Amino acid sequence: MGSRDNAISFLRDILQGDEYWDHGGPGDGWITESTPTLLGAFGDGAIERLKEWVLDEELALYIRGSIATALNVIAHQHPDRKEEITAFLSKLLEDTNDSTFAAFLIDELLSFKDPNFLSQVQRAFEDERIDTDVINEHIVDWLFNLPEK
């Protein structure tokens, strides 16, 4: 499947099918565990399509979060695309009205350990645009200060 030009589109169809990832279904949680790796395996050739998908508010929240993580994976695998992807995720954080999705995006941005994102993250907390049940400022401090692998 991965060698076919339309393989990523087939994967999107699977992602949209509730039976594959709903709790108690045959996939039972795989969406949040395996999808970023699967999508990331398509490499930098998938970036534009993944950007389109993560913007699609018709997709379930956790699917969009997994797509954002896949973009993160690609950025780490393809450093020449890192700036493009982080700028996209940063703008997405500014533009989203979904506080839970914003929390997911903060987690992705912090993985880059770029201090330039800290002021943006702080503003998002100050503006109460972040679901603090998902991530809070203490977790942000902890994540940002984790040692590099």
C-alpha positions as CSV (number, residue, x, y, z in Angstrom):
1,M,0.0,0.0,0.0
2,G,2.8,2.4,0.9
3,S,4.2,2.3,-2.6
4,R,1.0,3.4,-4.3
5,D,0.5,7.0,-5.2
6,N,-2.8,7.1,-3.5
7,A,-1.9,5.2,-0.4
8,I,-2.0,8.2,1.9
9,S,-5.6,8.9,0.6
10,F,-6.6,5.3,1.5
11,L,-5.2,5.9,5.0
12,R,-7.3,9.1,5.4
13,D,-10.4,7.0,4.5
14,I,-9.5,4.6,7.3
15,L,-8.9,7.5,9.7
16,Q,-12.3,8.8,9.0
17,G,-14.0,5.5,9.7
18,D,-15.0,5.5,13.3
19,E,-15.0,1.7,13.5
20,Y,-11.2,1.7,13.2
21,W,-10.4,3.8,16.1
22,D,-13.3,4.2,18.5
23,H,-12.9,2.7,21.9
24,G,-14.0,-0.9,21.7
25,G,-13.6,-1.1,17.9
26,P,-11.2,-3.3,16.1
27,G,-8.5,-0.7,16.3
28,D,-9.3,0.5,19.8
29,G,-7.0,3.5,20.2
30,W,-4.5,2.9,17.4
31,I,-5.3,6.3,16.0
32,T,-3.4,8.1,18.8
33,E,-0.6,5.5,19.0
34,S,0.3,4.5,15.5
35,T,-1.0,7.1,13.1
36,P,1.7,9.7,13.5
37,T,4.4,7.1,12.7
38,L,2.4,5.8,9.7
39,L,1.8,9.2,8.3
40,G,5.3,10.3,9.0
41,A,6.6,7.3,7.0
42,F,5.3,9.0,3.9
43,G,8.1,11.5,4.4
44,D,8.4,15.1,3.2
45,G,6.4,14.3,0.1
46,A,3.3,14.1,2.3
47,I,3.7,17.5,4.0
48,E,1.3,19.5,1.8
49,R,-1.5,16.9,2.0
50,L,-1.0,16.6,5.8
51,K,-1.2,20.4,6.1
52,E,-4.5,20.3,4.3
53,W,-5.8,17.5,6.5
54,V,-4.8,19.1,9.8
55,L,-6.8,22.2,8.7
56,D,-9.9,20.2,8.0
57,E,-12.2,20.8,11.0
58,E,-14.5,18.1,9.8
59,L,-11.9,15.5,10.9
60,A,-12.1,14.3,14.5
61,L,-10.0,16.3,17.0
62,Y,-7.7,13.3,17.8
63,I,-7.1,12.6,14.1
64,R,-6.1,16.3,13.6
65,G,-3.8,16.0,16.6
66,S,-2.2,12.8,15.2
67,I,-1.7,14.6,11.9
68,A,0.0,17.5,13.7
69,T,2.3,14.9,15.4
70,A,3.0,13.3,12.0
71,L,4.1,16.8,10.7
72,N,6.4,17.0,13.8
73,V,7.8,13.5,13.0
74,I,8.6,14.6,9.4
75,A,10.2,17.9,10.6
76,H,12.5,15.9,12.9
77,Q,13.3,13.5,10.1
78,H,13.8,16.2,7.4
79,P,15.6,19.1,9.1
80,D,15.5,21.1,5.8
81,R,11.7,21.2,6.2
82,K,11.7,22.0,10.0
83,E,11.3,25.8,9.6
84,E,8.4,25.4,7.2
85,I,6.6,22.9,9.4
86,T,7.2,24.8,12.7
87,A,6.0,28.0,11.1
88,F,2.9,26.2,10.0
89,L,2.2,24.7,13.4
90,S,2.8,28.0,15.1
91,K,0.3,29.8,12.8
92,L,-2.1,27.0,13.4
93,L,-1.8,27.6,17.1
94,E,-2.5,31.3,16.6
95,D,-5.6,30.6,14.4
96,T,-7.3,27.8,16.2
97,N,-10.4,28.4,18.4
98,D,-10.3,24.9,19.8
99,S,-8.5,25.0,23.2
100,T,-7.8,21.2,23.2
101,F,-6.3,21.3,19.7
102,A,-4.3,24.3,20.8
103,A,-2.9,22.2,23.7
104,F,-1.9,19.5,21.3
105,L,-0.1,22.0,19.1
106,I,1.8,23.4,22.1
107,D,3.1,19.9,22.8
108,E,4.3,19.6,19.2
109,L,6.0,22.9,19.2
110,L,7.7,22.4,22.5
111,S,9.4,19.2,21.1
112,F,11.6,21.5,19.0
113,K,13.1,23.1,22.2
114,D,13.0,26.5,20.4
115,P,12.8,29.3,23.0
116,N,11.2,31.5,20.3
117,F,7.9,29.6,20.8
118,L,7.8,30.2,24.6
119,S,6.3,33.7,24.3
120,Q,3.6,32.5,21.9
121,V,2.8,29.7,24.3
122,Q,2.7,32.0,27.3
123,R,0.3,34.4,25.4
124,A,-2.0,31.5,24.6
125,F,-2.2,30.6,28.3
126,E,-2.7,34.3,29.3
127,D,-5.5,34.6,26.7
128,E,-7.1,31.4,28.1
129,R,-7.0,29.7,24.7
130,I,-5.5,26.4,26.1
131,D,-7.3,23.5,27.6
132,T,-5.4,23.2,30.9
133,D,-6.7,19.7,31.5
134,V,-4.6,18.6,28.5
135,I,-1.5,20.8,29.2
136,N,-0.7,23.4,31.8
137,E,2.2,25.8,32.3
138,H,4.0,23.5,34.7
139,I,4.0,20.7,32.1
140,V,5.2,23.3,29.5
141,D,8.2,24.1,31.8
142,W,8.9,20.4,32.3
143,L,8.7,19.6,28.6
144,F,10.8,22.5,27.5
145,N,13.5,21.6,30.0
146,L,13.7,17.9,29.2
147,P,17.2,16.9,28.2
148,E,17.9,16.2,24.5
149,K,17.9,12.5,23.5
